[in-house]
Amino acid sequence: MDLKRIAIVFNPKGGSASKSKVNELAGQFLTRGIKVDFQATTPEPGSATTLARSAAADGVDLVIAFGGDGTACQVAEGLRGSPVPMAIFPGGTGNLFARSFFSPPTTEQFVHMILNGQPQPVDMIRADYKDLSGSAQKRLFMVGFGLGKVSDAISTASPLFKKLFGQLFYVLRVALACLWPNSRRFLLNDHGSQTSEEAAALFALNVTPPVMNTISRGCNASDGLMDVVIFRARNAWGLIAASFWLALGKPERSKYYRRFRTSELTIQCAKPMLPNIDGDPGVKTREIKLTVERGAVRMVLS
């Protein structure tokens, strides 16, 4: 890529997005004669989206999201429909989207990838719903969406403990949630075809990083489809049985597992649901619609 000016949008509270690391990455570009704008996110909702949109309007050639999946998704939302491409330097706890395409790089390796790579279209998934008071909500995501107690264990995890203990904290919370999964009944509408599922957890995935590759093998973030994975277990024993086949790489052999692919899905539940949107909690709802936005953003991935 021919770059003259870039912007780095970084989350100072991300797992590894320290100021020194951001400066190290910027230095790699500066030594190559590329101007760098620094944009630190703030606690306000959608801060990274606003910063990315502003940087694109200001004429940068590339926006780098330096942070976790939440920061990356917000930057992508800010650049959605824009000709300005983006890239992701893993600087969060999970970094699931970036790890779906490359191993965590050094700053030098990352800059080499950017300068020698070409942007490609990447899908996003839009979640439209109303909260319990009737107010309309809209969120976009690039990795995954989840419902159920197991999913809640990820989205409601303390940012402080995530920073201190990393993925180990996720593992502990998910393990505890699996002991008492509190299954619920979901009504699914897939392009007019309705099914009812009692499940402990439901996920809609745009990509699957290596740590999740046995859950779903089909999605690649550029095919206009999402993978919907349902764990039909009513209790811990059902989840244990499903996990057994997951460990063997053959989840479809478990009666507690179901997967299908679609571009649009509406989910209803009599009980309030807390959406997990790329690892962050949404607001509670009883009905939500997921729609794939094909080629929503251009991204350098290799």
N, C-alpha and C positions, 0 to 999 in steps of 0.2 A: 504494500500500500504506500502511496505517496502522501505523507502526512507533514503538515506544516504546524498545526496547532491541535492539541487535544485537551480534554478536560478529564480530571480524575474526581469522581464523586465517591467519597469514602465515608464509611460509618465508623466514627471514632470509638464506638462501643462494641464493634465487631470482635470476633474471637481473636484475630491476629492483625487487625487493621491499625497497628500502632503508627504514630506519626513518623517514627524513624523508618518503618517499612514503606510507608507512602512516599517519603522523601527518597528512599533508595530506588523505588520504581520510577519516580519522576526523573531522578538523576540519569537513569538509563536512556530516557528519551532526550533529555537536555544535552547530553554529550553527543547526540546524533543531530543536533541542530533543530529539534522540535520543541516548540513552545508548549508549556504545560500550565493549565489553570487548575488550581486546587479548589474543591467545593466540598466542605464538610457538612454532613447531614445534621439536622437538629431534631429534638424530640417531637416536633409537630408532625402529625400524620401526613404522609405523602411528601415529606421533605425532599427525598431523593428524586421523586418524579418531577417536582417543580424545578430542582436544580438541573436535571438533565434536559428538560424542555427549554429552559433558559439558555443553557450552553449551546444547544442546537440552533436556537434562534440567533445566537451571538456569532455563529459562523464557524464553530470548531469542526474539524474533520472526523473526529472520533470521540466517543465518550466511554471511559472505562469505569465500570462499577467495581469498586474495591470494598468488599464486604461479603456478607452471606447471601443466602437466597432471597431474603426480604429486600435487601438493598438492590440486588440484581434485577428483581422483578419490578421494583419501583422505577429504576432507570429505564428498563424496557418499556414500561407504560408511558414514561415521558417522551420516548422516542418513537412510540407506536405511530406508524404511517409516515414517519419522517425518512428522508433519504440519508440522514446521518446514521452511520452504523455504530455498534457498541461492541465491547468485549468485557469479559469478567475476569478479574484477578481474585482468586479465592482468599477471602479474609474474614470469614465467619466461622461458625461452629460446625455446620453440616456441609455447606458448599455443594449440595447435591447436584445442582444443574451443571456447574463447571466440571465436576468429577464424572459426569456422564460422558464427557468428551475428551478430557485429558487429565493426567495426574497433576497434582499441585506443582507448579513450576517455580523455578527461581525467577527473580526479576529479569535476569538476562535472557533466560529461555522464553519468558513471556513476551518480551519486546521482539525477539527474533520471530516468534509466531505471528505477532501483529504485522510486522513489516513484510513478511513473506506470505501472509495469508490473504484470503479474499472473503468478503462478507457473503453470507448465505441467509436466505429467508428462514425465520424461525417462528413457529406457531406460539400463540398464547391462548389461554382459556379464560373466558369471561364468566364470572359468577354474578347473576342478577337475582336479587331477592328483596323481600321486605322484612324489616325487623319486627319484633312483637308489638311495637306501637304503630306499625303500618308505614313507617318511613322507608323509602326506596334506598337500596344499597347496591353498589356495583364494585366488584373487585376483579382484578386480573391476576393470573398466576402462570408460572412457566414450568414448575416441577410437579406439584401435586396438591390435591384437595382431599380432606378427610372428614369423616363423621364418626362419632362413637367415642367411648371412653378411652380407648387406646390412642385414638387420634388426639383427643383432648390432652392427654399426658404430654404430647409433644408441643402443642400450640400454647399451652398455659405454663410452660416451664419458665422458671425465673431467669431473666437475662443475666443476673449476677452469677448464679450457679452455673449457667451455661458457659460463661466466660471462664469461671474457675475450674470446672471439671470437664468441659467439652462434651464429647459424645457419650462418655460414661454416665453423665447425668440423665441423658435421654434414655439410655438402656435401663437404668434403674427405675425410672418413672413408668416406662412402658411395661416392664416386668411386673410391677405392682398393679398396674391397670389390668393386665391379663388375668390376674387372680380373681378379680370381680368385674367382669366386662360389662354387665348391665345391658344386655342386648335389647334392641328395640325393632319395631316393624317399620320398614320403609316401603313406600309405593313409588315405583320407578316407571317413568314414561319415556320410552326410547322411540322417537319419531312416531308416536301414536300407539305403539305396542306397550301395554301396561303389564307389569309383574309386581308381585308383593314378596318381599324378602324379610325374614327376621334375621338380624345380623348383629354381631358384636362390633363390627367395623366395616366401613365402606370407603374406598379410595378411588379417586379419578386421577390418572397419571398422564403427564405429557412426555416425560422422560423417565428412565429408570437407571440410576447410577449403579455401579458394581455392587454396592452393599444391598441393593434391592432387586438384583437381576433375576432372582428366582420367583419373585412376586409377579412380575410381568415382563415378558420378553418382546413385546410387539412395538411399543411406542418409540418414536425417534424425534419428536418435536418438529418435524417438517413434512408430515404426511396428512395433515388435516383431520387426524383422529386422536381420541384419547382412549386409554385403557381403563375400564371400570373393573375394579377388583372388590369382591364381596367376601367377607369371612362370615359364614352363616352360623357360626358357633353361638350357642346360648349361654355357655358357661366356660370356665377355664379348661375343662377337659376337651371341649371341642376345639379350642385354640391350640391346645397341646397336640391334638391329632393333626390339625392342619399344619402346624409347625414341623411335625415329623416329615411330612411329604415335601414341605418347602426345603428342609435341610437336604433332602435327597434330590432336589431339583425337579420334582414331579408333582407340583401342587394340584394339578388337574385330577389326580387320582383320589383326592380327598373330597368327600361329600360336603365338607364344610367350606369349600372354596369354589368360587365362580368368577369367571372373567369374560368380558365381552368388549367389543370396540364400537365406538360411535362418535359422531360429530356433535351431538346434542342430546342432553339428558335433563329431565326434570325430576327432582326428588322431593317427596312429601313425607311428613311424619306427624303423628298426632301430638307427640311430645316435642318441646323445643329442642332444636339442634344447634350446636355451636360449631360453625364451619372452621376447619383448619385450612388456611390458605397460604401455601408455601411456608408452613411452619409458624405462622402468626394467626391469632384468633380473630375471627370476624365478629359479628354480633348474632345473637340467637334468633332463629327463624323456624318456621314450620314448613316452608316450601322454598326451593332454590332451583334455578335453572342454570345449567352449564352449557356453554357454546364455544366451540373451537374457532378462533380467529386465525385463519391460515396465513402464514407469512406476515405476521403483524409487525415484526421488527427484523432488521438486518444485523447479523452478528458474526464476528470473526471467532471461529471455534477451532481452527487448526492451521 
